[in-house]
Amino acid sequence: MTDSTDEDSPECRQCGSPVGSSSEQRVVTTVEEGTAVHRHFCSDDCREQWVSSNAA
């Protein structure tokens, strides 16, 4: 994602902020109904909050 800009960056799944290329960004990939789904997060904190809220 080094050529990415804020306009084409995905949004953080937790907070909605643009996920730019940085060492803080995280991507969680799962397979749902045979399709790879990528969920982008701007930081470990947002990823952990999302995991906590979906653990129920």
For each residue, the residues with C-beta under 8 A, 3 or more apart:
1: 4 9 20 21 25
2: 21
3:
4: 1 8 9 20 21
5: 8 9
6: 9 18 20
7:
8: 4 5
9: 1 4 5 6 18 19 20
10: 18 19 38 40
11: 16 17 18 19 40
12: 15 16 17 18 19 40 41 42 43 46
13: 39 40 41 46 50
14: 41 42 46 47 49 50
15: 12 42 46
16: 11 12
17: 11 12 42
18: 6 9 10 11 12 42
19: 9 10 11 12 25 40 41 42
20: 1 4 6 9 25 42
21: 1 2 4 25
22: 25
23:
24: 42 43 44
25: 1 19 20 21 22 40 41 42 43
26: 40 41 43 44 46 47
27: 38 39 40 41
28: 38 39 41 47
29: 36 37 38 39
30: 36 37 39
31: 34 35 36 37
32: 35 37
33:
34: 31
35: 31 32
36: 29 30 31
37: 29 30 31 32
38: 10 27 28 29
39: 13 27 28 29 30 50
40: 10 11 12 13 19 25 26 27
41: 12 13 14 19 25 26 27 28 44 46 47 50
42: 12 14 15 17 18 19 20 24 25 46
43: 12 24 25 26 46 47
44: 24 26 41 47 48
45: 48 49
46: 12 13 14 15 26 41 42 43 49 50
47: 14 26 28 41 43 44 50 51
48: 44 45 51 52
49: 14 45 46 52 53
50: 13 14 39 41 46 47 53 54
51: 47 48 54 55
52: 48 49 55
53: 49 50 56
54: 50 51
55: 51 52
56: 53
